[in-house]
Amino acid sequence: MVEEINDKLLPIANVGRIMKQILPPSAKISKQAKETMQECASEFISFVTGEASDKCHKENRKTVNGDDICWALSSLGFDNYAEGMERYLHKYREFERERAHQNKANCGIAAGEEREEADEQIAHSPTALELRVLEKGGSSLTKPS
């Protein structure tokens, strides 16, 4: 039973790492605080994805996508989160399109120096997006990493 519950929780190490990012370097976080935040965050995610899943089920779809999550956040009254997620989703999709275009262009490059130069450019290009959570009263921002 305990193992079943733990399977539905976010990894506690990840939760602790996220909590530490907002605190001063000298701050300590108790195990109980991490576990409480782990349970809350996991429950929130389950609540939102459940709402998104219900929407998909009503629309006879089997896959929950980012737009469904944004819709669920908004319909549950988390408009501020929905707005931030919509901006993140837009930037993520934009990044993925650019990456696909870049990969397609790189397939046409001949081997040798030109290929090595292209590989070096790819190695220094952004590979992921990051969602930053700001302090209470701030707004969520997205930025390329």
Accessible surface in RSA format (square Angstrom, percent):
REM  Atomic radii and reference values for relative SASA: ProtOr
REM  Chains: A
REM  Algorithm: Lee & Richards
REM  Probe-radius: 1.40
REM  Slices: 20
REM RES _ NUM      All-atoms   Total-Side   Main-Chain    Non-polar    All polar
REM                ABS   REL    ABS   REL    ABS   REL    ABS   REL    ABS   REL
RES MET A   1   169.43  87.7 127.60  84.4  41.83  99.6 110.41  93.9  59.02  78.2
RES VAL A   2   108.80  71.6 106.95  96.8   1.84   4.4 107.08  93.0   1.72   4.7
RES GLU A   3   135.13  77.6 129.91  98.3   5.22  12.4  45.89  88.8  89.24  72.9
RES GLU A   4   113.68  65.3 110.32  83.5   3.36   8.0  37.61  72.7  76.07  62.1
RES ILE A   5    90.55  51.5  87.61  65.3   2.94   7.1  90.32  65.0   0.23   0.6
RES ASN A   6    83.42  57.5  71.52  69.1  11.90  28.7  21.57  51.9  61.86  59.8
RES ASP A   7   112.91  79.1  78.98  78.6  33.94  80.3  29.13  68.6  83.79  83.6
RES LYS A   8   168.00  82.0 142.21  87.3  25.79  61.4  95.09  85.6  72.91  77.7
RES LEU A   9    38.05  21.2  23.43  16.8  14.63  36.8  24.55  17.2  13.50  36.3
RES LEU A  10    60.56  33.7  58.36  41.7   2.21   5.5  59.51  41.8   1.05   2.8
RES PRO A  11    78.49  57.2  67.59  61.6  10.90  39.6  78.49  64.8   0.00   0.0
RES ILE A  12    64.80  36.9  61.08  45.5   3.72   9.0  61.08  44.0   3.72  10.1
RES ALA A  13    63.01  57.9  49.16  75.9  13.84  31.5  59.42  83.7   3.59   9.5
RES ASN A  14    61.34  42.3  60.50  58.5   0.84   2.0  14.11  34.0  47.23  45.7
RES VAL A  15     7.04   4.6   6.12   5.5   0.92   2.2   6.98   6.1   0.07   0.2
RES GLY A  16     3.68   4.5   0.00   N/A   3.68   4.5   3.68  10.1   0.00   0.0
RES ARG A  17   138.34  58.1 135.00  68.8   3.34   8.0  64.31  87.9  74.02  44.9
RES ILE A  18   113.23  64.4 110.08  82.0   3.15   7.6 110.08  79.3   3.15   8.6
RES MET A  19    31.60  16.4  27.51  18.2   4.09   9.7  31.54  26.8   0.05   0.1
RES LYS A  20   119.01  58.1 109.24  67.0   9.77  23.3  54.54  49.1  64.47  68.7
RES GLN A  21   146.25  81.8 107.73  78.7  38.51  91.7  45.90  97.7 100.35  76.1
RES ILE A  22   100.35  57.1  76.72  57.2  23.63  56.9  78.46  56.5  21.89  59.4
RES LEU A  23    69.58  38.7  58.59  41.9  10.99  27.6  59.41  41.7  10.17  27.4
RES PRO A  24    84.37  61.5  73.53  67.0  10.84  39.4  80.76  66.7   3.61  22.4
RES PRO A  25   145.94 106.4 106.58  97.2  39.37 143.1 119.60  98.7  26.34 163.7
RES SER A  26    97.63  82.5  73.62  98.3  24.01  55.3  57.21 121.8  40.43  56.6
RES ALA A  27    35.82  32.9  16.04  24.8  19.78  45.0  25.49  35.9  10.33  27.4
RES LYS A  28   191.37  93.4 160.91  98.7  30.45  72.5 107.21  96.5  84.16  89.6
RES ILE A  29    25.96  14.8   4.86   3.6  21.09  50.8   7.92   5.7  18.04  48.9
RES SER A  30    67.63  57.1  50.93  68.0  16.70  38.5  52.95 112.8  14.68  20.6
RES LYS A  31   152.24  74.3 142.12  87.2  10.12  24.1  87.46  78.7  64.79  69.0
RES GLN A  32   136.09  76.1 133.33  97.4   2.77   6.6  37.55  79.9  98.55  74.7
RES ALA A  33    40.61  37.3  30.36  46.9  10.24  23.3  37.97  53.5   2.64   7.0
RES LYS A  34    52.04  25.4  52.04  31.9   0.00   0.0   8.11   7.3  43.93  46.8
RES GLU A  35    61.54  35.3  61.54  46.6   0.00   0.0  15.81  30.6  45.73  37.3
RES THR A  36    73.00  51.9  70.84  71.8   2.17   5.2  56.46  75.8  16.54  25.0
RES MET A  37    90.29  46.8  89.28  59.1   1.01   2.4  69.34  58.9  20.96  27.8
RES GLN A  38    20.29  11.3  20.29  14.8   0.00   0.0   0.00   0.0  20.29  15.4
RES GLU A  39   100.78  57.9  97.06  73.4   3.72   8.9  24.48  47.3  76.30  62.3
RES CYS A  40    74.02  56.0  64.59  72.0   9.43  22.2  24.02  60.9  50.00  53.9
RES ALA A  41    29.17  26.8  21.84  33.7   7.33  16.7  29.09  41.0   0.08   0.2
RES SER A  42    10.79   9.1   4.85   6.5   5.94  13.7   7.23  15.4   3.56   5.0
RES GLU A  43   119.07  68.4 116.54  88.2   2.53   6.0  47.51  91.9  71.56  58.4
RES PHE A  44    71.61  35.8  67.25  41.7   4.36  11.3  71.19  43.2   0.42   1.2
RES ILE A  45    81.54  46.4  79.39  59.1   2.15   5.2  81.54  58.7   0.00   0.0
RES SER A  46    66.39  56.1  57.39  76.6   8.99  20.7  22.56  48.0  43.83  61.4
RES PHE A  47   102.18  51.1  91.89  56.9  10.29  26.8  99.77  60.5   2.41   6.9
RES VAL A  48     5.87   3.9   5.87   5.3   0.00   0.0   5.87   5.1   0.00   0.0
RES THR A  49    54.23  38.6  53.25  54.0   0.97   2.3  41.35  55.5  12.88  19.5
RES GLY A  50    32.07  39.6   0.00   N/A  32.07  39.6  31.69  87.0   0.38   0.9
RES GLU A  51    53.21  30.5  49.99  37.8   3.22   7.7   1.97   3.8  51.24  41.8
RES ALA A  52     0.00   0.0   0.00   0.0   0.00   0.0   0.00   0.0   0.00   0.0
RES SER A  53    51.92  43.9  50.89  67.9   1.02   2.4  15.17  32.3  36.75  51.5
RES ASP A  54    80.13  56.1  78.24  77.9   1.89   4.5  14.37  33.8  65.76  65.6
RES LYS A  55    44.36  21.6  40.47  24.8   3.89   9.3  21.32  19.2  23.05  24.5
RES CYS A  56     3.23   2.4   3.23   3.6   0.00   0.0   3.23   8.2   0.00   0.0
RES HIS A  57   142.50  77.9 135.70  94.3   6.80  17.4  86.03  88.7  56.46  65.7
RES LYS A  58   169.76  82.8 137.53  84.4  32.23  76.7  91.51  82.4  78.25  83.4
RES GLU A  59    85.94  49.3  63.10  47.7  22.84  54.4  38.98  75.4  46.96  38.3
RES ASN A  60   141.50  97.6 108.14 104.5  33.35  80.3  34.21  82.3 107.28 103.7
RES ARG A  61    81.22  34.1  68.60  35.0  12.62  30.1  59.41  81.2  21.82  13.2
RES LYS A  62   211.09 103.0 169.85 104.2  41.25  98.2 119.82 107.8  91.28  97.2
RES THR A  63    98.84  70.3  93.98  95.3   4.86  11.6  65.07  87.4  33.77  51.0
RES VAL A  64    58.10  38.2  34.88  31.6  23.22  55.9  34.88  30.3  23.22  63.0
RES ASN A  65    61.63  42.5  53.74  51.9   7.89  19.0  29.25  70.4  32.38  31.3
RES GLY A  66    24.99  30.8   0.00   N/A  24.99  30.8  15.58  42.8   9.41  21.1
RES ASP A  67    74.59  52.3  69.67  69.3   4.92  11.6  28.15  66.2  46.45  46.3
RES ASP A  68     2.79   2.0   2.78   2.8   0.01   0.0   0.01   0.0   2.78   2.8
RES ILE A  69    35.87  20.4  35.87  26.7   0.00   0.0  35.87  25.8   0.00   0.0
RES CYS A  70     5.91   4.5   5.86   6.5   0.06   0.1   4.87  12.3   1.04   1.1
RES TRP A  71   104.94  42.1  98.04  47.5   6.90  16.2  79.67  42.5  25.27  41.0
RES ALA A  72     0.00   0.0   0.00   0.0   0.00   0.0   0.00   0.0   0.00   0.0
RES LEU A  73     7.24   4.0   7.24   5.2   0.00   0.0   7.24   5.1   0.00   0.0
RES SER A  74    49.24  41.6  40.42  53.9   8.82  20.3  11.97  25.5  37.27  52.2
RES SER A  75    59.88  50.6  17.89  23.9  41.99  96.7  29.58  63.0  30.30  42.4
RES LEU A  76    46.91  26.1  19.99  14.3  26.92  67.7  24.76  17.4  22.15  59.6
RES GLY A  77    56.56  69.8   0.00   N/A  56.56  69.8  28.90  79.3  27.66  62.0
RES PHE A  78    59.94  30.0  55.78  34.6   4.16  10.8  59.94  36.3   0.00   0.0
RES ASP A  79    71.32  50.0  69.70  69.4   1.63   3.8  22.97  54.1  48.35  48.2
RES ASN A  80   124.76  86.0 113.60 109.8  11.16  26.9  30.52  73.5  94.24  91.1
RES TYR A  81   121.77  56.9 119.08  67.8   2.69   7.0  72.58  54.5  49.19  60.6
RES ALA A  82     3.31   3.0   3.31   5.1   0.00   0.0   3.31   4.7   0.00   0.0
RES GLU A  83    91.92  52.8  89.97  68.1   1.95   4.6  30.36  58.7  61.56  50.3
RES GLY A  84     2.43   3.0   0.00   N/A   2.43   3.0   2.09   5.7   0.34   0.8
RES MET A  85    56.62  29.3  55.93  37.0   0.69   1.6  46.52  39.6  10.09  13.4
RES GLU A  86    88.08  50.6  82.39  62.3   5.68  13.5  29.59  57.2  58.49  47.8
RES ARG A  87   107.16  45.0 102.39  52.2   4.77  11.4  66.54  90.9  40.62  24.6
RES TYR A  88    49.11  22.9  49.11  27.9   0.00   0.0  23.71  17.8  25.40  31.3
RES LEU A  89    25.79  14.4  25.79  18.4   0.00   0.0  25.79  18.1   0.00   0.0
RES HIS A  90   108.28  59.2 103.72  72.1   4.56  11.7  70.49  72.6  37.80  44.0
RES LYS A  91    82.33  40.2  80.15  49.2   2.17   5.2  37.24  33.5  45.09  48.0
RES TYR A  92    91.58  42.8  91.58  52.1   0.00   0.0  54.09  40.7  37.49  46.2
RES ARG A  93    90.14  37.8  87.81  44.8   2.34   5.6  36.69  50.1  53.45  32.4
RES GLU A  94    73.32  42.1  73.08  55.3   0.24   0.6  16.17  31.3  57.15  46.7
RES PHE A  95    24.61  12.3  22.13  13.7   2.48   6.5  24.22  14.7   0.40   1.1
RES GLU A  96    49.91  28.7  46.92  35.5   2.99   7.1  23.13  44.7  26.77  21.9
RES ARG A  97   146.06  61.3 137.52  70.1   8.54  20.3  77.76 106.3  68.30  41.4
RES GLU A  98   107.35  61.6 100.23  75.8   7.12  17.0  45.73  88.5  61.62  50.3
RES ARG A  99   101.02  42.4  98.26  50.1   2.76   6.6  27.14  37.1  73.88  44.8
RES ALA A 100    61.70  56.7  51.39  79.3  10.31  23.4  57.04  80.3   4.66  12.3
RES HIS A 101   133.20  72.8 128.11  89.0   5.09  13.0  88.29  91.0  44.91  52.3
RES GLN A 102    60.68  33.9  57.61  42.1   3.07   7.3  22.74  48.4  37.94  28.8
RES ASN A 103    73.67  50.8  71.10  68.7   2.57   6.2  23.75  57.2  49.92  48.3
RES LYS A 104   161.05  78.6 148.81  91.3  12.25  29.2  97.17  87.5  63.88  68.0
RES ALA A 105    59.15  54.4  39.23  60.5  19.92  45.3  51.36  72.3   7.79  20.6
RES ASN A 106    15.05  10.4  14.63  14.1   0.42   1.0   4.31  10.4  10.74  10.4
RES CYS A 107   111.35  84.2  76.77  85.6  34.58  81.3  32.87  83.3  78.48  84.6
RES GLY A 108    71.26  87.9   0.00   N/A  71.26  87.9  39.59 108.6  31.67  70.9
RES ILE A 109    56.48  32.1  39.47  29.4  17.00  41.0  43.59  31.4  12.88  35.0
RES ALA A 110    66.22  60.9  52.79  81.5  13.43  30.6  64.05  90.2   2.18   5.8
RES ALA A 111    92.95  85.5  66.63 102.8  26.31  59.9  68.63  96.7  24.31  64.4
RES GLY A 112    41.86  51.6   0.00   N/A  41.86  51.6  34.89  95.8   6.97  15.6
RES GLU A 113   150.52  86.4 140.73 106.5   9.79  23.3  55.55 107.4  94.97  77.5
RES GLU A 114   113.25  65.0 107.99  81.7   5.26  12.5  41.17  79.6  72.08  58.9
RES ARG A 115    86.23  36.2  86.23  44.0   0.00   0.0  25.27  34.5  60.96  36.9
RES GLU A 116   122.86  70.5 116.10  87.8   6.75  16.1  42.95  83.1  79.91  65.2
RES GLU A 117   110.59  63.5 104.46  79.0   6.13  14.6  31.78  61.5  78.81  64.3
RES ALA A 118     5.09   4.7   3.01   4.7   2.08   4.7   4.54   6.4   0.55   1.5
RES ASP A 119    66.80  46.8  61.08  60.8   5.72  13.5  27.41  64.5  39.39  39.3
RES GLU A 120   109.77  63.0 103.89  78.6   5.88  14.0  26.52  51.3  83.25  68.0
RES GLN A 121   110.34  61.7  99.95  73.0  10.39  24.7  36.25  77.2  74.09  56.2
RES ILE A 122    56.44  32.1  55.73  41.5   0.71   1.7  55.73  40.1   0.71   1.9
RES ALA A 123    78.27  72.0  41.23  63.6  37.04  84.3  52.62  74.1  25.65  68.0
RES HIS A 124   148.81  81.3 114.56  79.6  34.24  87.6  85.81  88.4  63.00  73.3
RES SER A 125    31.91  27.0  20.66  27.6  11.25  25.9  20.44  43.5  11.47  16.1
RES PRO A 126    64.36  46.9  51.77  47.2  12.59  45.8  59.38  49.0   4.98  31.0
RES THR A 127    96.10  68.3  83.06  84.2  13.04  31.1  54.82  73.6  41.28  62.4
RES ALA A 128    50.60  46.5  46.17  71.3   4.42  10.1  50.60  71.3   0.00   0.0
RES LEU A 129    23.18  12.9   3.63   2.6  19.55  49.1   3.66   2.6  19.52  52.5
RES GLU A 130    72.04  41.4  67.81  51.3   4.23  10.1  27.24  52.7  44.80  36.6
RES LEU A 131    72.39  40.3  47.68  34.1  24.72  62.1  47.68  33.5  24.72  66.5
RES ARG A 132    86.48  36.3  82.56  42.1   3.92   9.3  27.35  37.4  59.14  35.8
RES VAL A 133   112.60  74.1  95.34  86.3  17.26  41.6  95.34  82.8  17.26  46.8
RES LEU A 134    69.95  39.0  54.98  39.3  14.97  37.6  55.65  39.1  14.29  38.5
RES GLU A 135   130.39  74.9 121.28  91.8   9.11  21.7  39.82  77.0  90.57  73.9
RES LYS A 136   212.98 103.9 172.75 106.0  40.24  95.8 126.43 113.8  86.56  92.2
RES GLY A 137    84.04 103.6   0.00   N/A  84.04 103.6  42.35 116.2  41.69  93.4
RES GLY A 138    50.11  61.8   0.00   N/A  50.11  61.8  23.82  65.4  26.28  58.9
RES SER A 139    63.63  53.8  54.78  73.1   8.86  20.4  42.52  90.5  21.11  29.6
RES SER A 140    29.45  24.9  22.74  30.4   6.71  15.5   3.72   7.9  25.73  36.0
RES LEU A 141    72.25  40.2  70.89  50.7   1.36   3.4  72.25  50.7   0.00   0.0
RES THR A 142    17.85  12.7   3.25   3.3  14.60  34.8   1.17   1.6  16.68  25.2
RES LYS A 143    84.37  41.2  83.93  51.5   0.44   1.0  34.75  31.3  49.63  52.9
RES PRO A 144    77.86  56.7  66.63  60.7  11.23  40.8  66.63  55.0  11.23  69.8
RES SER A 145    77.79  65.7  31.77  42.4  46.01 106.0  52.58 112.0  25.21  35.3
END  Absolute sums over single chains surface
CHAIN  1 A    11272.9       9510.2       1762.7       6309.8       4963.1
END  Absolute sums over all chains
TOTAL         11272.9       9510.2       1762.7       6309.8       4963.1
